[in-house]
Amino acid sequence: MRQIMLGVSIFTLLLITASSCKKSTLNPGTTNAAKVSNEWWVSTYLRGVYEEGPGKLSTYNTSENDDSIWVDDLDPYATTPTYAIWGFKCKAHYDAVALTFATAAKGSANYYYPDSTNPSITAPSVIIFDGKVLHNAAKSPTGITTDSIYFNAVFADDPTDTFNVQGYARTNFSADDAY
């Protein structure tokens, strides 16, 4: 009887040890929006004519980690230069296969940063459409192949104009940074 109990104990110990060695498939370092998330150096154009830039823009996942991203040209009121284009941040829906993105026509999460001279003023909305991320479709100033981004934007305080925003992914090499 003692040998049977010893055999069962050894078998149970081996079973527990073997099952504890399985690798988990969880990867806590990724998000659903990884393919469209980046920092970008972008310029704006109106009717094909250069308007301003380059400025820094970020695209990143929302806390829901669903089919939405934030499109953010960063806080233009920071104490260090942030190279903001227009001072906006908006939530856009993206397609993870086609790498396209757009805002709702009149989404409540589409807004500018508040007016720096009067932060209590709520700014009007922005609509983004025809957004696209193209992998390895751009060259940085030093010639490194990197991703490209473009989209069209209509701002509520200038509703008759459609601005085209386009640029390249930041490489994190200082020689490729616009500033």
C-alpha positions in Angstrom: 0.0 0.0 0.0 2.9 2.3 0.8 4.4 1.8 -2.7 1.0 2.6 -4.3 0.8 5.9 -2.4 4.4 6.8 -3.2 3.7 6.1 -6.9 0.5 8.2 -6.9 2.3 11.0 -5.1 5.2 11.0 -7.6 2.8 10.9 -10.5 0.8 13.8 -9.0 4.0 15.8 -8.5 5.1 15.2 -12.1 1.7 16.2 -13.4 1.7 19.5 -11.4 5.2 20.3 -12.5 4.5 19.6 -16.2 1.3 21.7 -16.2 3.0 24.6 -14.5 5.6 24.9 -17.3 3.2 25.9 -20.0 3.8 29.3 -21.4 1.0 31.9 -21.3 -0.1 33.5 -24.5 -0.7 36.8 -22.8 1.5 39.6 -24.1 0.9 42.6 -21.8 3.2 44.8 -23.9 0.9 45.1 -27.0 -2.4 46.8 -27.8 -4.9 46.4 -30.5 -3.7 49.7 -32.1 0.0 48.8 -32.3 0.1 49.0 -36.1 -1.3 52.5 -36.2 0.3 53.9 -33.0 3.4 56.1 -33.3 4.8 59.6 -33.1 4.9 61.4 -36.4 6.4 64.5 -37.9 3.6 66.0 -40.0 2.9 69.1 -42.1 -0.4 70.6 -43.1 -1.6 71.5 -46.6 -4.6 73.5 -47.8 -5.7 72.9 -51.4 -2.2 71.4 -52.1 -0.3 74.4 -50.7 1.9 74.1 -47.7 0.4 75.7 -44.6 2.6 74.8 -41.6 4.8 72.2 -40.1 6.5 70.0 -39.4 4.8 69.5 -36.2 4.7 66.5 -33.8 1.6 64.3 -33.8 0.9 61.1 -31.8 -1.5 58.3 -32.5 -2.1 55.8 -29.6 -4.6 53.4 -28.2 -7.5 54.4 -26.0 -8.0 52.8 -22.6 -10.8 50.6 -24.0 -8.2 49.0 -26.3 -10.9 48.4 -28.9 -11.1 49.8 -32.4 -10.4 53.4 -31.4 -7.2 55.5 -31.3 -6.4 59.0 -30.1 -5.0 61.4 -32.7 -3.2 64.1 -30.8 -1.0 66.9 -31.8 0.0 67.2 -28.2 -0.5 69.9 -25.6 0.4 73.3 -27.2 0.6 75.0 -23.8 3.5 73.0 -22.3 6.5 75.0 -21.2 8.8 73.3 -23.7 8.1 73.3 -27.5 5.7 70.6 -28.6 5.3 71.7 -32.2 1.5 71.5 -32.2 -0.2 71.9 -35.6 -3.6 73.0 -34.5 -4.0 72.1 -30.8 -6.4 69.2 -31.2 -7.0 65.7 -29.7 -9.7 63.4 -31.0 -10.8 59.8 -30.9 -10.9 58.0 -34.2 -12.1 54.6 -35.2 -9.5 52.5 -37.1 -9.5 49.4 -39.2 -6.6 47.1 -38.1 -6.4 45.3 -41.4 -6.6 48.3 -43.8 -4.8 50.6 -41.4 -7.3 53.4 -42.0 -8.9 55.7 -39.5 -11.6 58.4 -39.2 -13.7 60.2 -36.6 -17.4 60.1 -36.4 -19.0 63.0 -38.3 -19.8 64.8 -35.1 -18.3 62.8 -32.3 -18.4 64.1 -28.8 -14.8 63.0 -28.2 -13.4 65.2 -31.0 -12.1 68.5 -29.6 -9.4 71.0 -29.5 -7.3 71.8 -26.5 -8.8 74.7 -24.6 -7.8 78.3 -25.5 -4.5 79.0 -23.7 -5.6 82.6 -22.9 -8.9 81.4 -21.4 -8.9 77.7 -20.6 -12.5 77.7 -19.5 -13.6 78.2 -23.2 -14.5 74.8 -24.7 -13.1 74.6 -28.2 -15.0 73.4 -31.3 -14.7 69.9 -32.8 -12.5 68.4 -35.6 -13.5 65.8 -38.1 -10.9 63.5 -39.5 -11.5 61.3 -42.6 -9.5 59.4 -45.2 -6.8 58.6 -42.6 -4.2 56.0 -43.5 -1.0 54.6 -42.2 1.3 53.1 -44.8 4.1 50.8 -43.5 7.6 51.5 -44.9 6.2 54.1 -47.4 8.3 57.1 -46.3 11.9 58.2 -45.9 13.1 60.1 -42.9 15.4 63.1 -43.5 18.4 60.8 -43.1 17.0 58.3 -45.6 15.7 55.7 -43.1 12.6 53.8 -44.4 9.8 54.5 -42.0 6.0 54.5 -41.9 3.9 57.3 -43.5 0.6 58.9 -42.2 -1.9 61.1 -43.9 -5.5 62.3 -43.2 -7.9 65.1 -44.0 -9.2 67.3 -41.3 -12.0 69.8 -41.1 -12.1 72.1 -38.0 -15.3 73.5 -36.8 -14.0 77.1 -36.7 -13.0 76.8 -40.3 -15.7 74.5 -41.8 -15.2 75.4 -45.4 -11.6 74.3 -45.6 -10.2 70.7 -45.6 -6.7 70.4 -44.5 -4.5 67.6 -45.5 -2.0 66.4 -42.9 0.8 64.1 -43.9 4.2 63.0 -42.6 6.5 60.2 -41.5 7.0 58.2 -38.4 9.5 59.4 -35.9 12.6 57.3 -35.9 13.9 58.6 -32.5 17.2 59.5 -34.1 17.9 63.2 -33.4 19.0 63.8 -37.0 15.5 62.8 -38.2 13.6 65.0 -35.7 12.2 68.1 -37.2 13.4 70.2 -34.3 
